[in-house]
Each structure stands twice: as structure tokens, then as C-alpha cells.
Amino acid sequence: MLAEVLAWGLRPALATATSWYACEKNLKTVKHHGMGFLFAGESNRTVSIEKGVWVQVQKLAIPDEGLLVWLRNFGQVKLFRTRLKDQLRHYIVYLPDEQAYAAFGPASFQTLHDQHWQIEQYHRRLKQVCNIERFQVRTKVAIGNPIVASLCSFIQLQQMHMSQLIANAYQWRRELYSDVIADFIRSFIPNADYLTPPISERCQCVSPSCYPL
């Protein structure tokens, strides 16, 4: 997919992805295209600060300005660590120009991380709010229809958010059917007492013999 996008003429400065895609082969693919990247990394990823000594990134003291390390089977990268609530997250930054690492500090990482997070939010909203994965078709043309509809829904939600018509897409979805559900409950429940049969006053036991089939 990366090769196809580059063939279109797109020239991104960096690539970014979650730890799910941060396998050795993918990292080397981006590197061989002459691009830098920011990938999330698992806490048990092994790196080396001292030649011949390998350690998991979760056991390292990583300063705010990042830490230059040697990533196993890859090469030199810079590690950063963030905290989300009580969870530590690790990020691997690779720059084609090794001299650029010195200037790539907390501000540069934060800018790139914010862009990375916006892409994460984009995919999450497509799945959780626009239901891009929930279709019951199998043919190529039929699958394209719900995907396009989900993308159009996402664009519309973004426009509503930018116009301050909604606070966020998740709040909009939670509140979308609240009034409809409340009206249904108010009109249906008073006439549905038969759904909660009364408990027999003659028998309070729980023996199966009291409830013949």
C-alpha cells in the first residue's frame, strides 16, 4: 500500500502507525523508501544502549527529550514515552538523517504525536460511530457502498463539529436516540405488566418441582 501511495506522487515526510504494524519488515519497508516514521512500540521491544546488551524498553529510563538507542534488527532510532492515565506508551522515531536526531526533541515529538493521534481518532470514529465494519455483503462492489457511506458520514460529523453544532461525535451518537427510547419506554411499559408475572403467594421455594414443564 505504501508503494502504491508513493506511486501516486504523494511525498509524505514521515509515516506513522500503531504497534500492530510495527513489525521489523514494515519498519524496514518505510526505511527503504527513504522516509522517517513514528510507530508505537510494545513495552517488551528490545533495544540496546550499550553494544551487546539488550533490554526491554519498559525497563529503560527515558527522558522527555527522548533516548537514542539501537533497535534490534533495524538500526538507530529515538525512543519516547508518554503516559495515558495509568498506562505507559512507547514510541519509536526513525529519521533518515542521523544528524536530525539532535534537533528532534519534546516539541517535535509532540507535534508528530498529535498528528498520529488524529489518525487514530479518525479510524476509531469510522468504526465506532460510522460503523464502517458493519456490513453484511461480500462482493467487491457491494462492500464499496457502505465504506463510501461511512466516509461521507465522518466528513459530515467533522463539519458539524467544526461548526460547533455538536460537541463531539461520540456525544452525538449517545444522545441521538435518547428521546426516542424514552418515549417508547413511557408509552410501552404501562401496558406491558404481563411481561413481569406476579410471584405466587402459595410457594416461595425454588425447587424445580414447583415449576413443572
Phi and psi in degrees as GROMACS dihedral restraints (atoms count N, CA, C in turn):
[ dihedral_restraints ]
;  ai    aj    ak    al  type     phi  dphi    fc
    3     4     5     6     1   -62.5    20    10
    4     5     6     7     1   -44.3    20    10
    6     7     8     9     1   -61.9    20    10
    7     8     9    10     1   -37.8    20    10
    9    10    11    12     1   -66.3    20    10
   10    11    12    13     1   -43.8    20    10
   12    13    14    15     1   -63.6    20    10
   13    14    15    16     1   -41.7    20    10
   15    16    17    18     1   -65.8    20    10
   16    17    18    19     1   -32.4    20    10
   18    19    20    21     1   -67.5    20    10
   19    20    21    22     1   -24.1    20    10
   21    22    23    24     1   -68.6    20    10
   22    23    24    25     1   -20.3    20    10
   24    25    26    27     1   111.3    20    10
   25    26    27    28     1    -2.5    20    10
   27    28    29    30     1   -69.7    20    10
   28    29    30    31     1   136.3    20    10
   30    31    32    33     1  -126.8    20    10
   31    32    33    34     1    74.7    20    10
   33    34    35    36     1   -69.3    20    10
   34    35    36    37     1   145.6    20    10
   36    37    38    39     1   -73.0    20    10
   37    38    39    40     1   -37.2    20    10
   39    40    41    42     1  -144.0    20    10
   40    41    42    43     1   158.8    20    10
   42    43    44    45     1  -112.2    20    10
   43    44    45    46     1   152.5    20    10
   45    46    47    48     1  -145.6    20    10
   46    47    48    49     1   148.6    20    10
   48    49    50    51     1  -165.5    20    10
   49    50    51    52     1   170.5    20    10
   51    52    53    54     1   -79.6    20    10
   52    53    54    55     1   174.0    20    10
   54    55    56    57     1   -64.8    20    10
   55    56    57    58     1   -20.7    20    10
   57    58    59    60     1   -58.4    20    10
   58    59    60    61     1   -31.3    20    10
   60    61    62    63     1  -102.5    20    10
   61    62    63    64     1     5.0    20    10
   63    64    65    66     1   -89.8    20    10
   64    65    66    67     1    37.5    20    10
   66    67    68    69     1   -75.2    20    10
   67    68    69    70     1   163.0    20    10
   69    70    71    72     1   -56.9    20    10
   70    71    72    73     1   -42.1    20    10
   72    73    74    75     1   -63.0    20    10
   73    74    75    76     1   -43.3    20    10
   75    76    77    78     1   -66.8    20    10
   76    77    78    79     1   -41.1    20    10
   78    79    80    81     1   -61.2    20    10
   79    80    81    82     1   -43.2    20    10
   81    82    83    84     1   -68.9    20    10
   82    83    84    85     1   -32.7    20    10
   84    85    86    87     1   -61.9    20    10
   85    86    87    88     1   -45.5    20    10
   87    88    89    90     1   -63.7    20    10
   88    89    90    91     1   -43.2    20    10
   90    91    92    93     1   -60.9    20    10
   91    92    93    94     1   -42.3    20    10
   93    94    95    96     1   -69.3    20    10
   94    95    96    97     1   -17.9    20    10
   96    97    98    99     1   -88.0    20    10
   97    98    99   100     1     6.9    20    10
   99   100   101   102     1    75.5    20    10
  100   101   102   103     1    21.0    20    10
  102   103   104   105     1  -109.2    20    10
  103   104   105   106     1   153.4    20    10
  105   106   107   108     1   -89.6    20    10
  106   107   108   109     1   174.1    20    10
  108   109   110   111     1  -157.4    20    10
  109   110   111   112     1   160.7    20    10
  111   112   113   114     1  -126.5    20    10
  112   113   114   115     1   114.3    20    10
  114   115   116   117     1  -120.8    20    10
  115   116   117   118     1   139.1    20    10
  117   118   119   120     1   -68.6    20    10
  118   119   120   121     1   146.2    20    10
  120   121   122   123     1  -128.4    20    10
  121   122   123   124     1   146.0    20    10
  123   124   125   126     1   -68.0    20    10
  124   125   126   127     1   152.1    20    10
  126   127   128   129     1   -68.1    20    10
  127   128   129   130     1   -18.0    20    10
  129   130   131   132     1   -96.7    20    10
  130   131   132   133     1    10.8    20    10
  132   133   134   135     1   -64.7    20    10
  133   134   135   136     1   137.5    20    10
  135   136   137   138     1  -100.4    20    10
  136   137   138   139     1   136.6    20    10
  138   139   140   141     1  -137.4    20    10
  139   140   141   142     1   170.7    20    10
  141   142   143   144     1  -131.9    20    10
  142   143   144   145     1   131.6    20    10
  144   145   146   147     1  -101.1    20    10
  145   146   147   148     1   -39.6    20    10
  147   148   149   150     1  -108.4    20    10
  148   149   150   151     1   130.5    20    10
  150   151   152   153     1   -53.3    20    10
  151   152   153   154     1   127.2    20    10
  153   154   155   156     1    88.2    20    10
  154   155   156   157     1    -6.8    20    10
  156   157   158   159     1  -113.3    20    10
  157   158   159   160     1   116.8    20    10
  159   160   161   162     1  -108.3    20    10
  160   161   162   163     1   140.7    20    10
  162   163   164   165     1  -145.1    20    10
  163   164   165   166     1   149.6    20    10
  165   166   167   168     1   -73.4    20    10
  166   167   168   169     1   143.9    20    10
  168   169   170   171     1   -62.6    20    10
  169   170   171   172     1   -28.7    20    10
  171   172   173   174     1   -66.7    20    10
  172   173   174   175     1   -17.8    20    10
  174   175   176   177     1   -96.4    20    10
  175   176   177   178     1     1.2    20    10
  177   178   179   180     1   -91.9    20    10
  178   179   180   181     1   150.4    20    10
  180   181   182   183     1   -90.9    20    10
  181   182   183   184     1   107.1    20    10
  183   184   185   186     1  -105.6    20    10
  184   185   186   187     1   114.5    20    10
  186   187   188   189     1   -71.9    20    10
  187   188   189   190     1   167.8    20    10
  189   190   191   192     1   -61.6    20    10
  190   191   192   193     1   -31.8    20    10
  192   193   194   195     1   -79.9    20    10
  193   194   195   196     1     2.0    20    10
  195   196   197   198     1    91.5    20    10
  196   197   198   199     1   169.5    20    10
  198   199   200   201     1  -138.4    20    10
  199   200   201   202     1   121.9    20    10
  201   202   203   204     1   -75.3    20    10
  202   203   204   205     1   127.7    20    10
  204   205   206   207     1  -140.8    20    10
  205   206   207   208     1   172.4    20    10
  207   208   209   210     1  -107.8    20    10
  208   209   210   211     1   113.8    20    10
  210   211   212   213     1   -80.3    20    10
  211   212   213   214     1   130.4    20    10
  213   214   215   216     1   -55.7    20    10
  214   215   216   217     1   132.1    20    10
  216   217   218   219     1    62.2    20    10
  217   218   219   220     1    20.8    20    10
  219   220   221   222     1  -135.3    20    10
  220   221   222   223     1   -65.6    20    10
  222   223   224   225     1   146.1    20    10
  223   224   225   226     1  -161.4    20    10
  225   226   227   228     1   -76.2    20    10
  226   227   228   229     1   133.3    20    10
  228   229   230   231     1  -142.6    20    10
  229   230   231   232     1   174.0    20    10
  231   232   233   234     1  -121.6    20    10
  232   233   234   235     1   128.9    20    10
  234   235   236   237     1   -95.9    20    10
  235   236   237   238     1   141.8    20    10
  237   238   239   240     1  -132.6    20    10
  238   239   240   241     1   154.4    20    10
  240   241   242   243     1  -131.7    20    10
  241   242   243   244     1   136.9    20    10
  243   244   245   246     1  -126.2    20    10
  244   245   246   247     1   167.0    20    10
  246   247   248   249     1  -126.8    20    10
  247   248   249   250     1   125.8    20    10
  249   250   251   252     1  -115.8    20    10
  250   251   252   253     1   106.1    20    10
  252   253   254   255     1    59.3    20    10
  253   254   255   256     1  -116.0    20    10
  255   256   257   258     1  -104.0    20    10
  256   257   258   259     1    12.6    20    10
  258   259   260   261     1  -109.6    20    10
  259   260   261   262     1   128.3    20    10
  261   262   263   264     1   -86.6    20    10
  262   263   264   265     1   137.7    20    10
  264   265   266   267     1  -124.6    20    10
  265   266   267   268     1   142.6    20    10
  267   268   269   270     1  -118.4    20    10
  268   269   270   271     1   143.8    20    10
  270   271   272   273     1  -132.2    20    10
  271   272   273   274     1   139.3    20    10
  273   274   275   276     1  -108.1    20    10
  274   275   276   277     1   122.9    20    10
  276   277   278   279     1  -113.3    20    10
  277   278   279   280     1   126.3    20    10
  279   280   281   282     1  -118.5    20    10
  280   281   282   283     1   133.2    20    10
  282   283   284   285     1  -123.3    20    10
  283   284   285   286     1   127.9    20    10
  285   286   287   288     1   -57.6    20    10
  286   287   288   289     1   -34.9    20    10
  288   289   290   291     1   -93.7    20    10
  289   290   291   292     1   108.8    20    10
  291   292   293   294     1   -61.4    20    10
  292   293   294   295     1   -27.0    20    10
  294   295   296   297     1   -69.4    20    10
  295   296   297   298     1   -19.2    20    10
  297   298   299   300     1   -75.8    20    10
  298   299   300   301     1   -15.4    20    10
  300   301   302   303     1   -62.1    20    10
  301   302   303   304     1   -34.5    20    10
  303   304   305   306     1   -62.0    20    10
  304   305   306   307     1   -34.5    20    10
  306   307   308   309     1   -91.1    20    10
  307   308   309   310     1    -7.9    20    10
  309   310   311   312     1   -90.5    20    10
  310   311   312   313     1    92.8    20    10
  312   313   314   315     1  -111.4    20    10
  313   314   315   316     1  -157.3    20    10
  315   316   317   318     1   -58.8    20    10
  316   317   318   319     1   -40.3    20    10
  318   319   320   321     1   -66.1    20    10
  319   320   321   322     1   -43.2    20    10
  321   322   323   324     1   -64.3    20    10
  322   323   324   325     1   -42.8    20    10
  324   325   326   327     1   -63.3    20    10
  325   326   327   328     1   -42.5    20    10
  327   328   329   330     1   -63.3    20    10
  328   329   330   331     1   -40.8    20    10
  330   331   332   333     1   -61.4    20    10
  331   332   333   334     1   -47.1    20    10
  333   334   335   336     1   -68.4    20    10
  334   335   336   337     1   -38.2    20    10
  336   337   338   339     1   -65.3    20    10
  337   338   339   340     1   -38.1    20    10
  339   340   341   342     1   -62.1    20    10
  340   341   342   343     1   -40.7    20    10
  342   343   344   345     1   -65.9    20    10
  343   344   345   346     1   -41.8    20    10
  345   346   347   348     1   -58.7    20    10
  346   347   348   349     1   -43.7    20    10
  348   349   350   351     1   -68.4    20    10
  349   350   351   352     1   -34.8    20    10
  351   352   353   354     1   -63.0    20    10
  352   353   354   355     1   -37.4    20    10
  354   355   356   357     1   -67.4    20    10
  355   356   357   358     1   -40.1    20    10
  357   358   359   360     1   -59.1    20    10
  358   359   360   361     1   -45.9    20    10
  360   361   362   363     1   -64.3    20    10
  361   362   363   364     1   -37.0    20    10
  363   364   365   366     1   -58.8    20    10
  364   365   366   367     1   -49.6    20    10
  366   367   368   369     1   -68.3    20    10
  367   368   369   370     1   -35.9    20    10
  369   370   371   372     1   -65.7    20    10
  370   371   372   373     1   -42.7    20    10
  372   373   374   375     1   -68.1    20    10
  373   374   375   376     1   -37.4    20    10
  375   376   377   378     1   -59.6    20    10
  376   377   378   379     1   -37.2    20    10
  378   379   380   381     1   -82.4    20    10
  379   380   381   382     1   -48.7    20    10
  381   382   383   384     1   -83.8    20    10
  382   383   384   385     1   -30.6    20    10
  384   385   386   387     1  -106.2    20    10
  385   386   387   388     1   -42.0    20    10
  387   388   389   390     1   -95.6    20    10
  388   389   390   391     1    -3.2    20    10
  390   391   392   393     1    55.5    20    10
  391   392   393   394     1    43.8    20    10
  393   394   395   396     1   -66.5    20    10
  394   395   396   397     1   -21.3    20    10
  396   397   398   399     1   -92.5    20    10
  397   398   399   400     1    -7.7    20    10
  399   400   401   402     1   -98.1    20    10
  400   401   402   403     1    79.3    20    10
  402   403   404   405     1  -136.5    20    10
  403   404   405   406     1   149.0    20    10
  405   406   407   408     1  -111.8    20    10
  406   407   408   409     1    45.3    20    10
  408   409   410   411     1  -128.7    20    10
  409   410   411   412     1   165.3    20    10
  411   412   413   414     1  -129.2    20    10
  412   413   414   415     1   -25.3    20    10
  414   415   416   417     1   -75.0    20    10
  415   416   417   418     1   156.6    20    10
  417   418   419   420     1   -61.9    20    10
  418   419   420   421     1   -45.0    20    10
  420   421   422   423     1   -67.4    20    10
  421   422   423   424     1   -42.7    20    10
  423   424   425   426     1   -64.6    20    10
  424   425   426   427     1   -37.2    20    10
  426   427   428   429     1   -64.8    20    10
  427   428   429   430     1   -34.2    20    10
  429   430   431   432     1   -63.5    20    10
  430   431   432   433     1   -31.0    20    10
  432   433   434   435     1   -63.3    20    10
  433   434   435   436     1   -52.9    20    10
  435   436   437   438     1   -66.2    20    10
  436   437   438   439     1   -29.1    20    10
  438   439   440   441     1   -65.7    20    10
  439   440   441   442     1   -45.7    20    10
  441   442   443   444     1   -64.3    20    10
  442   443   444   445     1   -40.7    20    10
  444   445   446   447     1   -62.4    20    10
  445   446   447   448     1   -40.1    20    10
  447   448   449   450     1   -65.7    20    10
  448   449   450   451     1   -40.3    20    10
  450   451   452   453     1   -65.0    20    10
  451   452   453   454     1   -40.6    20    10
  453   454   455   456     1   -64.1    20    10
  454   455   456   457     1   -38.3    20    10
  456   457   458   459     1   -63.3    20    10
  457   458   459   460     1   -42.6    20    10
  459   460   461   462     1   -61.3    20    10
  460   461   462   463     1   -44.9    20    10
  462   463   464   465     1   -61.1    20    10
  463   464   465   466     1   -41.7    20    10
  465   466   467   468     1   -64.3    20    10
  466   467   468   469     1   -41.9    20    10
  468   469   470   471     1   -64.3    20    10
  469   470   471   472     1   -39.5    20    10
  471   472   473   474     1   -64.2    20    10
  472   473   474   475     1   -39.8    20    10
  474   475   476   477     1   -64.7    20    10
  475   476   477   478     1   -40.7    20    10
  477   478   479   480     1   -64.9    20    10
  478   479   480   481     1   -38.0    20    10
  480   481   482   483     1   -67.9    20    10
  481   482   483   484     1   -43.6    20    10
  483   484   485   486     1   -67.4    20    10
  484   485   486   487     1   -28.0    20    10
  486   487   488   489     1   -87.1    20    10
  487   488   489   490     1     3.1    20    10
  489   490   491   492     1    62.2    20    10
  490   491   492   493     1    28.6    20    10
  492   493   494   495     1   -80.2    20    10
  493   494   495   496     1   -26.7    20    10
  495   496   497   498     1  -134.6    20    10
  496   497   498   499     1   151.6    20    10
  498   499   500   501     1   -74.0    20    10
  499   500   501   502     1   -45.0    20    10
  501   502   503   504     1  -161.8    20    10
  502   503   504   505     1   164.1    20    10
  504   505   506   507     1   -65.9    20    10
  505   506   507   508     1   -34.3    20    10
  507   508   509   510     1   -68.7    20    10
  508   509   510   511     1   -41.7    20    10
  510   511   512   513     1   -63.1    20    10
  511   512   513   514     1   -40.8    20    10
  513   514   515   516     1   -60.2    20    10
  514   515   516   517     1   -42.3    20    10
  516   517   518   519     1   -68.7    20    10
  517   518   519   520     1   -41.5    20    10
  519   520   521   522     1   -61.2    20    10
  520   521   522   523     1   -38.3    20    10
  522   523   524   525     1   -93.0    20    10
  523   524   525   526     1    -4.7    20    10
  525   526   527   528     1   -58.8    20    10
  526   527   528   529     1   -44.8    20    10
  528   529   530   531     1  -110.3    20    10
  529   530   531   532     1    10.7    20    10
  531   532   533   534     1   -58.1    20    10
  532   533   534   535     1   -48.6    20    10
  534   535   536   537     1   -66.4    20    10
  535   536   537   538     1   -38.4    20    10
  537   538   539   540     1   -63.7    20    10
  538   539   540   541     1   -44.7    20    10
  540   541   542   543     1   -66.0    20    10
  541   542   543   544     1   -42.0    20    10
  543   544   545   546     1   -62.9    20    10
  544   545   546   547     1   -42.6    20    10
  546   547   548   549     1   -63.3    20    10
  547   548   549   550     1   -39.3    20    10
  549   550   551   552     1   -63.4    20    10
  550   551   552   553     1   -45.3    20    10
  552   553   554   555     1   -62.1    20    10
  553   554   555   556     1   -44.3    20    10
  555   556   557   558     1   -63.9    20    10
  556   557   558   559     1   -34.5    20    10
  558   559   560   561     1   -87.7    20    10
  559   560   561   562     1   -26.2    20    10
  561   562   563   564     1   -91.2    20    10
  562   563   564   565     1   -46.3    20    10
  564   565   566   567     1   -58.9    20    10
  565   566   567   568     1   -44.2    20    10
  567   568   569   570     1   -58.3    20    10
  568   569   570   571     1   -24.0    20    10
  570   571   572   573     1  -104.1    20    10
  571   572   573   574     1    15.2    20    10
  573   574   575   576     1  -125.8    20    10
  574   575   576   577     1    36.7    20    10
  576   577   578   579     1   -63.3    20    10
  577   578   579   580     1   -24.7    20    10
  579   580   581   582     1   -66.6    20    10
  580   581   582   583     1   -14.4    20    10
  582   583   584   585     1   -76.5    20    10
  583   584   585   586     1   -15.3    20    10
  585   586   587   588     1  -121.4    20    10
  586   587   588   589     1    79.6    20    10
  588   589   590   591     1   -60.9    20    10
  589   590   591   592     1   142.6    20    10
  591   592   593   594     1   -67.5    20    10
  592   593   594   595     1   150.2    20    10
  594   595   596   597     1   -78.5    20    10
  595   596   597   598     1   135.7    20    10
  597   598   599   600     1   -62.6    20    10
  598   599   600   601     1   134.5    20    10
  600   601   602   603     1   -80.9    20    10
  601   602   603   604     1   -16.6    20    10
  603   604   605   606     1   -83.0    20    10
  604   605   606   607     1   -23.8    20    10
  606   607   608   609     1  -139.9    20    10
  607   608   609   610     1   123.2    20    10
  609   610   611   612     1  -110.9    20    10
  610   611   612   613     1     7.9    20    10
  612   613   614   615     1   -83.4    20    10
  613   614   615   616     1   172.5    20    10
  615   616   617   618     1  -118.9    20    10
  616   617   618   619     1    20.4    20    10
  618   619   620   621     1   -68.7    20    10
  619   620   621   622     1   137.8    20    10
  621   622   623   624     1   -59.0    20    10
  622   623   624   625     1   -25.6    20    10
  624   625   626   627     1   -66.5    20    10
  625   626   627   628     1   -18.5    20    10
  627   628   629   630     1   -82.5    20    10
  628   629   630   631     1    -8.2    20    10
  630   631   632   633     1  -129.1    20    10
  631   632   633   634     1    70.8    20    10
  633   634   635   636     1   -62.3    20    10
  634   635   636   637     1   144.9    20    10
